[in-house]
Amino acid sequence: MYSHPPSERKTREAAYLMTNYIDQPSNWEFEPPFIDKSVSGRKRVFLELGSGTGIVAAKIVQTAALSGRDRIIVTDLPEVCPLLERNLFVKPKGSSAGRQLYDGVISVRPLPWGSYDHVMKIAQELQLIDDLSDGMRACITHIVCSDLVYFPHLLAPLLRTLLHLTSPPFASTSESQPQVVISYKIRSLLKETPFWSAFGLWFSFEPVIARKIDPNHLSSEWQRLGTDTRDGGDQMFIFVARRRPESLDWTTPLEDADLLGGVGTRGTDSKKSDETFETLLFMGLGEG
């Protein structure tokens, strides 16, 4: 299907790299995979931040082998939600009533980054606060972020929302932590690195790697998904992250500058940073 890793498609945006990761080609192997097929029986709830047109959410529905109990919550600014609804809802010809294209699976909800009130409305809707009599608590299992790390003034609100969604009542233990999947295209390292330096204090993360499997079941060497830039394309990553268990006891600073400066992490008010992202670049994982 591809002569190079899926990142070599002409469309270079990181959101499309995410759709390739979700819709894994049969002749490619990803580690870790988007869906761990060895884990079954658990209700999965996917929450996407900054959903835009809804292309990633639609790909999850089409290819992730969802069960009847699974659910996808697509979110964006309140003024963007009507666009999502138009894209994810269809109206049959001759009918005045609309119907959901992915009936009972996808819901559209407003979620401005940094807004705790909007996050709590989603928590209440998922019945994460009140105990359920049948014990079937609907927990977020995947948080999906496609091509969101680039506007400097939104980096702290984005991180704050990720912390909201990985804190009680959404998750209180390492076992209940959702998997955070972030596709990212480098635009300006100077402006974007502060996000990763702060993100790595709160979350452990690693890049997704890929290898091609030929018809004779021989495998090529592993390489980072998004590595190959031989045609002049941009460097891209997909990171898979989990909240650091010890960070659940830390105090999240109220000021955005303090949040990006690492204040409150490791239980102290001093500024600090994590070097995971810079180490990946230094190790040459971004080279084609």
MODA-V729112 format. One record per backbone hydrogen bond with DSSP energy under -1.0 kcal/mol. CO is the residue of the C=O (numbers start at 0). NH is the residue of the N-H. E is the energy in kcal/mol with one decimal. If there is no record, write none. Layout:
BEGIN
co:nh:e
CO:NH:E
CO:NH:E
END
This chain:
BEGIN
co:nh:e
4:7:-2.8
5:8:-1.3
12:16:-1.2
13:17:-2.0
14:18:-1.6
15:19:-1.7
16:20:-1.9
17:21:-2.5
18:22:-2.7
21:23:-1.2
24:27:-1.8
26:212:-2.8
28:210:-1.8
30:208:-2.6
34:36:-1.1
35:38:-1.7
43:70:-2.1
44:140:-2.2
44:141:-1.9
45:72:-3.4
46:143:-2.5
47:74:-1.6
50:53:-2.1
53:57:-2.3
54:58:-1.6
55:59:-2.1
56:60:-2.0
57:61:-2.1
58:62:-2.0
59:63:-2.3
66:69:-1.1
70:45:-2.7
71:106:-2.1
72:47:-2.7
73:108:-2.6
74:50:-3.1
75:110:-2.7
76:79:-1.7
76:80:-1.4
79:83:-1.7
80:84:-2.6
81:85:-2.2
82:86:-2.1
83:87:-2.3
84:88:-1.4
87:100:-1.6
89:98:-2.5
91:94:-1.8
98:89:-2.0
101:104:-2.2
101:105:-1.6
104:71:-3.3
106:73:-2.7
111:114:-1.9
114:118:-1.4
115:119:-2.4
116:120:-1.6
117:121:-1.5
118:122:-2.1
119:123:-2.5
120:124:-2.0
121:125:-2.1
122:127:-2.6
123:126:-1.2
134:136:-1.7
136:138:-1.0
140:178:-2.8
141:46:-2.8
142:180:-3.1
143:48:-2.4
144:182:-2.7
147:149:-1.3
150:153:-1.8
151:154:-1.1
153:157:-2.2
154:158:-2.2
155:159:-2.7
156:160:-2.1
157:161:-2.1
158:162:-2.1
159:163:-2.3
160:164:-2.5
163:166:-1.3
166:169:-1.8
178:142:-2.8
179:240:-3.0
180:144:-2.9
181:238:-3.0
182:146:-1.6
183:236:-2.8
187:191:-2.4
188:192:-2.5
191:194:-1.2
191:195:-1.1
192:196:-2.6
193:197:-1.6
194:198:-3.3
195:199:-2.2
196:273:-2.1
197:200:-1.1
197:201:-1.0
198:202:-2.5
201:243:-3.0
203:241:-2.2
205:239:-2.5
207:224:-2.4
208:30:-2.5
209:222:-2.3
210:28:-2.5
211:219:-2.6
213:216:-2.5
217:213:-2.6
222:209:-3.5
223:226:-2.0
225:235:-1.3
228:231:-1.7
234:185:-2.3
236:183:-2.7
237:207:-3.0
238:181:-2.7
239:205:-1.7
240:179:-2.7
241:203:-2.5
243:246:-1.5
244:247:-1.4
245:248:-1.4
246:249:-1.4
254:258:-2.0
255:259:-2.4
256:260:-1.2
257:262:-2.3
258:261:-1.2
260:271:-2.4
261:264:-1.5
263:266:-1.1
264:267:-1.6
267:263:-2.1
274:278:-2.5
275:279:-2.1
276:280:-1.9
277:281:-2.5
278:282:-2.4
279:284:-1.8
280:283:-1.4
283:286:-1.7
END
